[in-house]
Amino acid sequence: MNRSLGIDLGDARVGVAISDDLGMLAHPMETIQVKSGRVRQRILDIAKEKAIHAIIVGMPRNMDGSFGPAAAKAREFIEALKAESPCRVVAWDERLTTVSAQRSLQEAGKKARDQKAMIDQVAAQILLQSWLDSQA
């Protein structure tokens, strides 16, 4: 099994996606509320439960490729996760994943108010699928 997790970090919610057993397709999994204060622990719990070998965390970048303030938060999160996780933790460019997620949900007929519950998961799915495709 080559299962991986995709993580889309946000200030209010964190989207989680998981790959199939073959490590070929990403699927939305869940949304973690940041206010729960258990984001890292929940990710570590999922990684253990699902025998994850790699955790792919979205690294926010500006359109010109530079890093902004959100990237500093992501780096801090990634370093803390690396220190606690037995899995490989990878930072991955997440530019336009949320925009792509919104477009996908609209095309699937989801209304804007219904998208909120799924958008972070779908963004994580797009991020993870991008990484999986790069590994093929």
N, C-alpha and C positions, 0 to 999 in steps of 0.2 A: 504494500500500500504506500502510495506517495501523496497523502492528503496534505493540503495546505489551507491556511486561513488567510483571508484578505480582510484588512482592517481600514475603514475609512473614519479617521478621527474628526470629531466636531466638538464645538464648545458645549452643545446641549445633548447630542446623541452621537453614538459610535456605531457605525454599521459593520456587520460581520458577515462574511461570505465564506463558503467552504467549497473545496474542490471534491470531485468524485474520487473514488478509490484509485483510478488510473492516473489521476493528476492531469486530466485533460479538460474538464468542464467545471466552471465555477457556478455555484448556486447561492442565492440569497439565504441567509440563515437566521439572523436575529438583529435586533437593535438594542443596544445597552444605553440606558439613561446615565449621563455623566453625573447627575446629582446623586445617584446611588453611592458614589464614592468607591465603587468596586470594579471599575473598568478593567484595570490590569489583572486583578484576581479572576474576574469572569473569563477573560481571554485565556489565562493560564489553565483554568478549570476545563474550558472547552478543548484546549490543546491536549490535555491529559486524557479526557474522556474519549476523544475522537482519534487518538494516536497521530497527532499532527507532526509532520517533519519540518515544516517551514511556516513562519508567520510573516506575511507581506503587509507592511504598514505604509499607507499612503504618505508621501512626502510632498507637502504643498510647495509649488513653485509659481513664480510669476510667469506670465506669458513669454517674457524674454529669457527665461531660464534661471533668473536670479532667485535667491531665497529671501522671503519676507519674515515678519514676526511669527506667523503661524508655523513656519519651518523650525524655528527655535523650540517651540512647544513640542512639535513632533519629534525632533531630535532627542529632547529630554525624555519623552515617553519611550522612544525606541531604546535608548541606553538603559533605562530602568527595566524594560522588558527583557533585554538581552541578559542583564544581570540575574534575572529570576527564572528565565526559561531554559529548559534543556534543548529546545528546538533552535534551529537557525532563524534569525530575525533579519529581515531584509527591508530596507527603505526603497520605495518605488514611486516614481513620478506619478502624481495623481491629477495632473492638469486636465481640466474639462470633464472629469468623471461625473461630477454632480450634474453638469449641463447635459451630458449624455444620458444619465439616469432619468432626468426630468423628461427628456425627449422620448425615451423608451416607454416610460409610464404613460405619457400622453398618447403615444401611438397605440398602446394597449387599451386605451379607453378609460384610464383612471382619471377621475376628477382631481383638481388641484388639492382639495381638502383631504382626499383619500391618499394622496401621494406622500404626505408627511410621514406616515407610518412605515412606508417602504423605501423612501428615497435613499436613505443612508445604506440600507442593505444592498440596493441595486448599484449604488456607487461603489461599494466594496466588491460586488460581483464583477463590475467592469474593470476595476483595478486589478483584481486577482486574475481575471481572464487574460488581461494584457500581459501579466507576468508569466502565466502558464504558457501562453503562445510564444513568448520569448525563449522559453526553455525547450521548446520542441525542436 
